[in-house]
Amino acid sequence: MSKDIIDLGNKDARQAELDEDVRQAEQAEAAAAALKEEPVYVHTFKKPFTWEDKTVESLAFDWDGLTGADYAAIEDRMIRRGRTLVTPEFTGTFLVGMAVMACTDRDSNGKRIVDEPFLRALPLRDYKVILMKARDFLLRQG
């Protein structure tokens, strides 16, 4: 009988966490809806960022340029890695993939300069700002 009580306690705690997550998601959606539409976001670094011989002062992300095929490719990549996509707006791996696909910066050969390892090497402040911009874009889309 005490095991049942413990399980009920865990269920209550999990439900409370879920309720809090829902509340935060609703707040984030409302905040994103109030923001100015930003189909292209240019992120400017406080100081140039260098990683693997690539130095950037800014990066441009064309959120409006993303397609359904891009969404599917990001989701497929996550599934191949054993990750389940429940809510893209709140899944860091999805947002990273979205930022990689949306970044318009290329090297002199036309090759993408931003990939997942590049983004994950960014200073935390810059990384979070870029992912929040991706999240805001998705939340505004409904």
C-alpha positions as CSV (number, residue, x, y, z in Angstrom):
1,M,0.0,0.0,0.0
2,S,2.8,2.4,0.7
3,K,4.1,1.8,-2.8
4,D,0.8,3.0,-4.2
5,I,1.1,6.2,-2.1
6,I,4.6,6.8,-3.4
7,D,3.5,6.3,-7.0
8,L,0.6,8.7,-6.5
9,G,3.0,11.3,-5.1
10,N,5.2,10.9,-8.1
11,K,2.3,11.2,-10.4
12,D,1.2,14.4,-8.7
13,A,4.8,15.8,-9.0
14,R,4.9,14.9,-12.6
15,Q,1.6,16.5,-13.3
16,A,2.7,19.7,-11.5
17,E,5.8,19.8,-13.6
18,L,3.7,19.2,-16.8
19,D,1.3,22.0,-15.7
20,E,4.2,24.4,-15.2
21,D,5.7,23.5,-18.6
22,V,2.3,24.2,-20.2
23,R,2.1,27.5,-18.4
24,Q,5.6,28.5,-19.5
25,A,4.9,27.4,-23.1
26,E,1.7,29.5,-23.2
27,Q,3.6,32.5,-21.9
28,A,6.4,32.0,-24.5
29,E,3.8,31.8,-27.2
30,A,2.0,35.0,-26.1
31,A,5.3,36.8,-25.8
32,A,6.4,35.7,-29.3
33,A,3.1,36.8,-30.8
34,A,3.6,40.3,-29.4
35,L,7.1,40.6,-31.0
36,K,7.6,42.3,-34.4
37,E,7.8,39.8,-37.3
38,E,11.4,39.1,-38.1
39,P,11.6,36.9,-41.3
40,V,15.3,37.5,-41.4
41,Y,17.3,37.8,-38.3
42,V,20.9,39.1,-38.3
43,H,22.9,38.2,-35.2
44,T,25.8,40.5,-34.5
45,F,28.5,39.2,-32.1
46,K,29.9,41.5,-29.4
47,K,33.4,40.4,-30.7
48,P,34.2,38.3,-33.8
49,F,33.7,34.6,-33.2
50,T,36.3,32.1,-34.5
51,W,35.9,28.4,-34.8
52,E,37.9,26.0,-37.0
53,D,39.5,28.8,-39.0
54,K,36.1,30.5,-39.6
55,T,35.7,34.0,-38.2
56,V,32.4,35.7,-38.2
57,E,31.2,39.1,-37.0
58,S,27.5,38.4,-37.7
59,L,25.2,35.6,-39.1
60,A,22.0,36.0,-41.0
61,F,19.1,33.6,-40.5
62,D,16.3,33.6,-43.1
63,W,13.4,31.9,-41.2
64,D,10.9,32.7,-44.0
65,G,13.2,30.8,-46.5
66,L,12.7,27.5,-44.7
67,T,10.4,25.0,-46.4
68,G,8.4,21.9,-45.4
69,A,11.3,19.8,-46.8
70,D,13.7,21.6,-44.4
71,Y,11.3,20.8,-41.5
72,A,11.1,17.1,-42.6
73,A,14.9,16.9,-43.0
74,I,15.5,18.2,-39.5
75,E,12.9,15.8,-38.0
76,D,14.4,12.9,-40.0
77,R,17.9,13.7,-38.7
78,M,16.5,13.7,-35.1
79,I,14.8,10.4,-35.6
80,R,18.0,8.8,-37.0
81,R,19.7,10.0,-33.9
82,G,17.1,8.3,-31.7
83,R,15.4,11.5,-30.6
84,T,11.7,12.0,-30.7
85,L,10.2,15.3,-31.8
86,V,7.2,16.3,-29.7
87,T,7.1,20.1,-29.8
88,P,9.7,21.6,-32.1
89,E,9.4,25.0,-30.5
90,F,10.8,23.6,-27.2
91,T,13.2,21.0,-28.6
92,G,16.8,22.4,-28.6
93,T,18.0,19.9,-31.2
94,F,15.2,20.9,-33.6
95,L,16.0,24.6,-33.1
96,V,19.7,24.0,-33.8
97,G,18.8,22.2,-37.0
98,M,16.5,25.0,-38.0
99,A,19.2,27.6,-37.4
100,V,21.7,25.6,-39.5
101,M,19.2,25.4,-42.3
102,A,18.1,29.1,-42.1
103,C,21.6,30.5,-41.9
104,T,22.4,32.2,-45.3
105,D,26.1,32.8,-44.7
106,R,28.4,30.8,-47.1
107,D,32.2,30.7,-47.7
108,S,33.8,31.7,-50.9
109,N,32.9,28.4,-52.5
110,G,29.2,28.8,-51.6
111,K,29.4,26.2,-48.9
112,R,27.6,26.6,-45.6
113,I,29.8,28.0,-42.8
114,V,27.4,27.1,-40.1
115,D,26.7,23.5,-39.0
116,E,25.6,22.0,-35.7
117,P,29.1,21.8,-34.2
118,F,29.7,25.4,-35.1
119,L,26.5,26.6,-33.4
120,R,27.2,24.5,-30.3
121,A,30.7,26.1,-30.0
122,L,29.2,29.6,-29.8
123,P,29.3,31.5,-26.6
124,L,26.2,30.6,-24.5
125,R,24.7,34.1,-24.8
126,D,24.8,34.0,-28.6
127,Y,23.7,30.4,-28.8
128,K,20.6,31.1,-26.7
129,V,19.7,34.3,-28.5
130,I,19.8,32.5,-31.9
131,L,17.7,29.6,-30.6
132,M,15.2,32.0,-29.0
133,K,14.8,33.8,-32.4
134,A,14.1,30.4,-34.0
135,R,11.6,29.5,-31.3
136,D,9.9,32.9,-31.6
137,F,9.5,32.4,-35.3
138,L,7.9,29.0,-34.9
139,L,5.6,30.3,-32.1
140,R,4.4,33.2,-34.3
141,Q,3.5,30.7,-37.0
142,G,0.9,29.1,-34.7
